[in-house]
Amino acid sequence: AGRLEDAAECFTLSLELLKGHDKKFSAIVLSNLGVVYDKLGQSDKAADTYRRAMKIDPTDPEGHLRLGRTLMDQKKTEEGFKMFEKAVALFPNNAQVLLSYGLQLQIHARYAEAIAAYEKVTTLNPADPGPHTQLAIIYSAQTKSPRSV
């Protein structure tokens, strides 16, 4: 696991030192600790840590996205989608939130919804190649090849 345990230990110490001080920074540290737990395969602990971070700073879209992805990885698809939908409701003009939501929709074959999310990202950030690429992938998958006829 490399030095992930060391990272977790350092983040935990940072949280102890931050008690009673900068709450917003504590939320960032918690969210990063959650990433470490995810990498260690401790998804329940990661999800709890993301929830703690979001309770401290509900305005950080990254916590919502990380929790949503962790829930999806745990095969808690409905709960994961609820988290992504909450993120979209809270941050409707955040391109990263919409792109992440679109990717989850696409992975779960909810193509019409994914297309809508990607199309909105293209209006928010027209220079980002990501949503254009994902739209192309969906469109090409929906077209029958002459060889398959």
Number of C-alpha atoms within 10 A of each C-alpha: 7 7 9 15 13 11 15 19 13 14 20 15 11 15 21 11 12 14 10 9 10 11 15 15 16 23 24 20 20 27 27 22 25 30 23 22 21 18 13 16 12 13 20 15 16 26 24 14 23 28 21 18 27 21 12 17 17 17 14 18 19 19 28 26 24 24 26 29 22 22 22 17 13 13 11 13 17 12 14 23 18 13 22 26 19 16 24 22 11 16 16 14 15 16 21 16 23 27 21 21 25 27 19 21 19 19 11 11 12 13 19 13 14 26 22 14 24 25 19 19 24 19 12 14 16 13 11 13 10 15 26 16 12 18 21 13 12 16 12 11 10 10 8 9 9 6 5 5 5
